[in-house]
Amino acid sequence: MKKTNISIFIPHAGCPHLCSFCDQKSISGAQKAPSAKEVADLLEKQAESLYERNIEAEIAFFGGSFTAIPCDYMTELLETASRAVKQFPAYTGIRCSTRPDCIDEEITGILKRFGVTAVELGAQSMSDEVLKANERGHTSDDVRKASELIKSAGIELGLQMMTGLYKDTPERSLETCREFIKIKPRTVRIYPTVILENTRLGELYKSGEYESFSFEETVELCAKMLEMFEENHISVIRMGLHASREVEEKMLGGVYHPSFREIAESRMFYNRLIELLEPLGKGKYTVFTDKRNISKAVGQKRENLRRLYEKGYDIRIKERSGAYLDIGEI
C-alpha cells in the first residue's frame, strides 16, 4: 500500500528564533496557523480521498517549532489528529517537526500520550560555528540530547540538515552526516540552502559576504551523503525543497531544483559505476540493474551514459530483477 503525509503547516508558530535562512511563509506557502476546526475538516475530507486511492498517511505538523507553540493550542491540534487516527483507517500516525531545544521529558510525555509516532528535529548542522553564524539558538549537543529523549520515549526519530549555510563547508556538511549516523535516526531530510529575499542570508548574499555552494558542488556532496546514509540503513525521505512558486519568486541564490533528488541519486549511481568500471579498463560493457534503478543509472537526459562514454566506457543498461549494478562485457 502506498504511503504519504498529510502535511499541516504552522508557519513560524512557536519559533523562539528567526534563523538567518528562514521565511517559512515562502517555503510552506502557508500564511497563517490553522485552527483545530480547520484541521479536523481537512483530515475528514482527505480521509475519503485516501481510502478511495488505497493510500495510508501520517498526519504531519510541519513548518514551525511544533512543541514550542502554546501548550493549549498544541494539545488541541494533537487531540484533533488523534481522533482522526482513531476514526479513519487511512491515518496510521502523527508526526511533527520541532527544534532540538524545544524537547524535554514533559514534552515527549505529551507527544506519547496523544500517539505521536515520529518527531523530526531541525538540526540543520552539527557544527556549532555554523549554528551560531545562522542564529539557530541551539547547539549540536542540544541535538544529541533531544534525539536521545525522543528515542527513549519510543518515538521514531527523524533529523533534518541543510547544506551550504553561512560559514558551512562541504567537509562540515559531511561531518554533520557522520554525526547523524552516530545518533542513528530512522529518517533524514537533506535541504540544500535556498537564499530568500527578506532574510539575513539574503542580505549577506547581496553584500557579497556570503555565497552558498554551487549546484554541481551540492549535487556531488548530496550524492555522497545519500550513499553514506543508505550504507547505514538510514532512510533519506526528502532531498531539496518541494516545488513552490513562492520559493521560485523570492529566491536570490542557493540550490533549488524540483527534481533535485533524482539528480543526486543519478550522480550516486554514476560514482558507483566509475568505481566498478575503472579497475576493468576502458571498453564496452553491459550493466544489469533492477527496473526501479534503470533511470537512475542512465541519468537525467542520459547524462551518466554520456559522461561514461567520454571517459571511454561504452555502456548498455539492461534490466535484471533484483540486480543492483552487475557488470559484464558486451
Order of alpha helices (4+ residues) and beta strands (2+ residues): beta-alpha-alpha-beta-alpha-beta-alpha-beta-alpha-alpha-beta-alpha-beta-beta-alpha-alpha-beta-alpha-beta-alpha-beta-alpha-alpha-beta-beta
